[in-house]
Amino acid sequence: MTECNQISFGFTPHFSRKVNADFAGGQISSDGGALLLRETERRVDVIGRFTACFRDRRHPCYITHEVREMISQRVYSLALGYEDLNDQESLRHDPLLGLLAGKRKLGEEPLAGKSTLNRLELSEKEASRYKKILCHADAVDGLLVDLFLESYGRAPECIVLDLDVTDLPLHGHQEGRFFHGYYDHYCYLPLYIFCASRCCACGYGRPIRMLPPDVWRS
């Protein structure tokens, strides 16, 4: 009887290196499914287009981690369930995450640490001494709209927009935190705009009255 069980799978190369998945052991990762996500991302290039929304004002001689590499590292980490930046202290040495992030010298140089990624996430409109990577929020908004429109094969007859907020619980004294009576904890409250399952816009903050917890509960 002919056996047709495939024991290896080839993926898009990483520079001059082959990327294969097989069952021969060696270095094992529990996040191997991320290679399929990498193949999908290479087709739509969401990370590349998202990277174009940033401006790098750092001196080229002192750049260790490219903007696209850091964004890829953070996006894939979130997709794999590693939300806390503290996870990066160990993940930055993971060869699989290095491959996903596009690190050329795998195993030789670690990815960005939590402090570097934190400065990236706190990018502002104006460069400062410690924050020289600028994020253009308008460009990000435009990208979300473009991706939303591209998700349709043809223009729909009717579009229904759903506006709603999602609480992001906070456990410290982060700047801009507010206590929300409904959720009964301190949080951020970004606004999201959806059309069915498609996200059209996000991150629009709205002011919340700052009241002490006992007032909300009463």
PEVEN-V140998 format. One line per field, one symbol per residue. ss: DSSP state (H for helix, E for strand, - for the rest). A space follows every 50 residues. Layout:
ss = ???
This chain:
ss = -------EEEEEEE--EEEEEE-----------HHHHHHHHHHH-HHHHH H--EEE---HHH----HHHHHHHHHHHHH-----HHHHHHH---HHHHHH H------------HHHHHHHH-----------EEE-HHHHHHHHHHHHHH -----------EEEEEEEE--------EEE----EEEEEEEEEEE--EEE EEEE--------HHHHH-
